[in-house]
Amino acid sequence: MRFCLCLGEFLEVLTWSQLGIQRKACGMLNVNGYYDPLLAMADKAVAEGFLSDVHRNLLLSDEDPERLLDRLSNYSGASVDKRIGPQVR
């Protein structure tokens, strides 16, 4: 399990998951809603079509550390499509 010291490192590891370099989710301990704006931005990126649901689901968050660790331990990676371009709907 990796614990990141800064947001830049966290986003780098999340990118590794998006690219398939690793098959792990990334967890964010969201104490007192501190990361709510970042999570809302990720949700808006999905709504606007800039981020897929599969990639959004790589970002796990919780206010409870034990629950977050359980979610990370139980995460089973989804197949990630690395192709860029319009999706067929």
N, C-alpha and C positions, 0 to 999 in steps of 0.2 A: 504494500500500500504506500502511496506517495503523498506526502503533505507538502503543499506548495507555500512559498513564502510571499509571493506577490501575484497580482492579477495577471501580469504578463506571462509568468510561468504557467499559471493555471490554464490560460487560453492556449498556450503552446501545446500542453498535454492534451487538451480537448481537441485541438486540431489533429494531433496524432491519431486520436480515435476516429475522427472524421475521415482521415486518409487511409485508415486501416492498418497503420503502423502498429497499433496496439488494439486490443479488443476489450477495453475496459471503459466503464462510465467514469465520469469525474463528479466528485461530490463537493457541495458547497454548504457549510454550516451557516445557516441563515438566522443568526441570533438577532432577535428583536426586529426582524424584517430588514436588516441592513442591506441585503442583496436584492430586495424586492424590485428596485428600478432596473437592475441588470437582468433579472429574470423576466420582467415585463418587456424589456427590449428584445430578448430572445423570442418571447411569445409573439410580439409584433412582427418580428422578422419572418416567423412562420406564416402569420396571417397575410403578410404582404408578398409571400412567395420567395423571399431571399434565403430562407433556411428550411430544410425539409423536417418533417416530424421526426424522422429517424435520427437526424443529427440533434434536434432539440432534446430528444429523449436520452441522449448521452450525458446531459447535464442534470444531475440529481441534486435536490436540495431538501433540507429539512431543518427545523429548529431544534430538534432533539438529537444529540450526538449518537446515542445508542441506536436509534431508529435509522439514522443516516448510514451508520456502519453496517447495519443489517441489510439495508437496501443495496449498498455497494457490494456486500458479500454475496447477495442473491442475484445480482445483475447477470443476465445472460445476454451477450452481445448479439445485436441484430446484424444481418447482412447489410453492409453499407454500399450503396451505389456511388462510385466516385465520378461518374459522368457529369459533365456540366452542359446544360442546355435546357430548352423548354421541355416541360413534362407533358406527356400525352394524357389528356383528361377524358 
